[in-house]
Amino acid sequence: MLNAHTGPVLLAYRANAALAELVDAAAAAKALFSVPGPNDVVHTVWRVAARAKIEALRAALDALDTLYIADGHHRSAAAARVALQRRAADAPLASHELFPAVAFPHDEMRILAYNPWSPT
């Protein structure tokens, strides 16, 4: 057992105007860093430090009705099994209760076919 989750689960949610506004405001600030990746993709990270902004983001995420697993069904199921096993062993509440995930609004996602030889 690795005792680590190495890849995030990809989640989707129905587009939400209030959450989009908060995310856009956070992304309008100076980026913490940007790293170019393959296929002309740039990965950018912004820091949200103000407690009020963090709480507003948390409330908007908590208000979402549903999160859909777009990729990572097996990783999330494995994480749930590990958490249940550790709870049964009376392990203290810790990182095994969590797993990394990223969430995007449905209208900003494009999921490509897994098979590189199939038409997209």
N, C-alpha and C positions, 0 to 999 in steps of 0.2 A: 504494500500500500504506500502510495506517495505522500499521503497526508497533505495534498495540495490540489487545487483546481487550477489548471494551467490555461484554460481557454474560456472566454466569456460565452454565455448563452445569449443568442440574438433574440430580442423580444420586439414585438410590434404592438402598437396601440392605435385606436382610432384617433385621427388627428383632433387636436384640442386647441382652440384659439388661445385660451388663457395660458396654457403651458408653452405654446409656441412663442408667445410674447415674452415670457420669462427667459426662455432659452435664447431668443434673439437678443435680448438685453444683455445677457451674460456674454454672448459671442461678440457683442459690439465692443467689449473691453479689449485691452491689449492681451494677446495670447501669451500664455506661459511658455509654450514652445510649439513649433511646427516642424514636422519631419516629412520629407518627401518619401513616397513609397512607390511601388510598381504601378504601371498603367496610369501614370500622371495623377495619382491620388496623393493628396497631402493630408496627413493626420495632424490635427491641431488640438491642443488642450488649453482650456481656459480655467482659471481658478475663481471660484465664487467664495469670497471670504466673509462678506457681511452676513451676520447671523440672520437678519431679517430676510435677506434674499434666499438664504439656504432654507429657512422655514417656509417661505413662499413656494419654492420649488418642491419641497417635501409635501406640502399640502396639496399642490396641484397633481403630483404623482399619486398621492394617496387617494385623490378623488377619482382617478381613472377606474372605470368599471371593470375592465378586463385587460390583461396582458396576454398576448398570444406568443407562444414559442415558435419562432420562425426557423431557428437552427439551434440545436443543443438539447433535444429531447432526452437523449441518453445521458448527457452530462448532468442535467438537472435531476433526472431520476436517480443517478448514482449519488449525487449530493444528498438527496433526500434519504437514501438508504444509509449512508454514512452517518447522517444526523440522527436517524432513528437508533442505529446501533450504539452510538456514543451516549445518547440519552438513556438507553436501557442499561448501559454500564455506569450510569451516574457520573458521566464526564461533566466537568463544569461547562457552563455556557461559554462558547468560544467561537472561533472562526469556522468550526465545522457546521455551524448553524447558517452559514452564508455561502454564496457562490457568486463569482463575478458575472455581471450581465450588462448588456447595453440595450437601450430601448429607443426605438425610432417611431415617429408617426407613420402610419400606413402610406400616406401620400408622398413620403420622401424615401420610400424603399423600392428597390428593384432587385428581386431575387433571381439570380441566373440559374440555369440548369446545372446540376452537379456534373453531368457527363460532358466533358469538353468536346466530344464529337457530335453531340446532339444540337439541333438548331435551337436558337434562343428566341 
